[in-house]
Amino acid sequence: MNPLRKITDGVTDENIYRRIGWMYLSFFLLYASVTMLSHYLLPEGILRGKHPIISRLEFSPNLWVSMLQVFGYNLIPTFLIIGANLLAQESRLSKGRFVPVGYTAFWGLTVLFAILVGTWSFEAAVPPLHYKLVRIFDIFHHAGLLEFSAYLLAAVTSFKFTLWYSDGKKIVASRKWKDVKLTRPEKTSLILAFVLLLCAAFVESPGIIQLTG
C-alpha cells in the first residue's frame, strides 16, 4: 500500500488512539524531512525577526502574566484547527476517506515550525543538524513538542466535529451539530490539549521574557 494512503487511512480512523498514533507519525516525518531540507537548501536565519510571537506582540515581564499571554496566543491556531475541521475534503489518495481541513492547517504549522528550526531563525549561534532534530524532545526548555501535541490532540478530537463533506467542488454530504458525539477518550484528549497548551506557555514564557528584555 502507498505509505501516504496508509497515513491518510490512519489519521481518519474511527479509533482515536489510531488517529493519534498516525498523526504523530505524520508530524515527525514532516518535521524531520522539512528541517533537513531547510538546513541544506534555505539561507540561514531567513525567518529571523519574523517570529509571529516575538516580533509582533508585547509581553509582560511578569512570568505568570506572560504565560497567560502566550497561552492566549496559542489558542488562536488551536481554535483555527478546530474550526477548520468543520469541513472535510475527500482524499485523492484514499477513496471514500474525508480529511478534515484542520489537519491541513496542522501540517502547515508543522512545515512552518520545521523551516524555523531548519534555518535556525532564532537569536542564537547556529547548531549542527542533529541538534536541530532532537531539540524538540527537550520539553523542559523548549515548548515546541508540547504545543504541537496540543494542536495534534485538538485536531484528532475535532475530527468528529465535521459537519460538511466536500469532493473538492461541492458539498456531497452534511450533518447537524446534534449528531456530533464524542467518546470519553475523545473528551479527555480535548481537555488534555488545553492542559498541554498551558504547560507549553509556562515553558516558553521565561525565554520570551529574556529575548524581549
Secondary structure, DSSP 8 states (H G I E B T S, - for coil): --HHHHHHHHHT-SSHHHHHHHHHHHHHHHHHHHHHHHHHHS-TTTTTT--TTTTT----SSHHHHHHHHHHHHHHHHHHHHHHTTEEEE-SSSTT-EEEHHHHHHHHHHHHHHHHHHTT-SSS----HHHHHHGGG-TTT--HHHHHHHHHHHHHHHGGG--EEE-SSSEEEE--GGG----HHHHHHHHHHHHHHHHHHHHHHHHHHHHH-
